[in-house]
Amino acid sequence: MTPEIVVQMARETLVTALLLATPILAVATVVSLLINIAQVMTSIQEHTVATVPRLAVVAIATFVMLPWMLRKLMGFTIHLLADFHRCLG
């Protein structure tokens, strides 16, 4: 296995991980921003008010995006395993 192949596989792995994590992180960021704005406007500084909705929205987003995420991950895994003949030869 050449260093170029290892670097390419690592790059593909990182890109796939970033692609899978980005939608959930974006949803969490937007919800956090909205909650923080609401807390500043109402002067409510309770940690539970910020944490519970964020966790709920992230759980819902993960549940909704799970089929898409699994398809992407399965495609990546199949591509990775199908490409091993190149690495071994």
C-alpha positions in Angstrom: 0.0 0.0 0.0 1.6 3.3 -1.1 1.4 6.5 0.9 -0.7 8.1 -1.8 -3.4 5.4 -1.4 -3.4 5.8 2.4 -3.7 9.6 2.1 -6.5 9.3 -0.4 -8.4 6.8 1.9 -7.9 9.1 4.9 -9.1 12.1 2.9 -12.2 10.2 1.7 -12.9 9.1 5.3 -12.6 12.6 6.7 -14.8 14.1 3.9 -17.5 11.4 4.5 -17.4 12.1 8.3 -17.7 15.8 7.7 -20.6 15.3 5.3 -22.5 13.1 7.8 -21.9 15.5 10.8 -22.6 18.8 9.1 -26.4 18.7 9.0 -26.7 17.8 12.6 -24.2 20.4 13.7 -25.9 23.0 11.6 -29.3 22.3 13.2 -27.7 22.4 16.7 -26.0 25.7 15.9 -29.2 27.4 14.6 -31.3 26.1 17.5 -28.6 27.3 20.0 -28.5 30.7 18.4 -32.3 31.1 18.5 -32.5 29.9 22.1 -29.7 32.3 23.2 -31.4 35.2 21.5 -34.6 34.3 23.3 -32.8 34.0 26.6 -31.2 37.4 26.1 -34.5 39.0 25.2 -36.3 37.5 28.2 -33.5 37.6 30.7 -34.0 33.9 31.5 -30.6 32.3 32.2 -31.7 28.8 33.1 -29.5 26.1 31.7 -32.3 23.7 31.3 -34.1 26.0 29.0 -31.1 26.0 26.7 -30.2 22.3 26.9 -33.4 20.4 26.7 -34.7 21.9 23.4 -31.3 21.6 21.8 -31.1 18.0 22.7 -34.6 17.3 21.5 -34.0 19.0 18.1 -30.7 17.2 17.6 -32.4 13.9 18.4 -35.2 14.7 16.0 -32.8 15.8 13.3 -30.7 12.6 13.7 -33.9 10.5 13.5 -35.1 12.2 10.4 -31.7 12.1 8.6 -30.7 8.6 9.7 -31.8 6.9 6.5 -29.8 9.3 4.4 -26.8 9.0 6.7 -26.9 5.2 6.6 -27.1 5.2 2.8 -24.1 7.5 2.6 -22.2 5.4 5.1 -23.1 2.1 3.3 -22.0 3.6 0.0 -18.7 4.7 1.4 -18.1 1.3 3.1 -18.9 -0.6 -0.1 -16.6 1.8 -2.1 -13.9 1.3 0.5 -14.1 -2.5 0.6 -14.4 -2.8 -3.2 -11.3 -0.7 -3.6 -9.1 -3.0 -1.5 -7.8 -5.0 -4.6 -5.9 -1.9 -5.5 -4.3 -1.7 -2.1 -3.2 -5.3 -1.9 -1.7 -5.5 -5.3 
